Amino acid sequence: MSRSVNCIKLNKEAEGLATLPYPGDLGKRIYEQVSQEAWKMWLGHQTILINENRLTPIEPKARKFLEEEMEKYFFGGGSEVPKEFNAPEE
């Protein structure tokens, strides 16, 4: 049986995540307040950040940057797409 959360990102009741998506307190907050739909949106945004900033996610500096952006994306003013990013045409 799935669980529902009041998604902080989408501002609506939606299906919650099945497991903690990230370790520590941030992961716990995300699990409690972020829906599956919003998490999928973050994964797409994170991919843009990794590609445009040419990050290697195993490097501590890159992980710290991504964690800070994740915090902003869900609980702050939002995470910006890099200026160099051009969205593909549909």
PEBELQUI-V740572 format. One record per run of one state. SS is the DSSP state (h for helix, s for strand, l for the rest). FROM is the first residue (numbers start at 1). TO is the last residue. Records with the same first field share a line. If there is no record, write none. Layout:
SS->FROM-TO / FROM-TO
This chain:
l->1-3 / 8-11 / 17-23 / 34-34 / 53-59 / 76-90
s->4-7 / 12-16 / 35-35
h->24-33 / 36-52 / 60-75
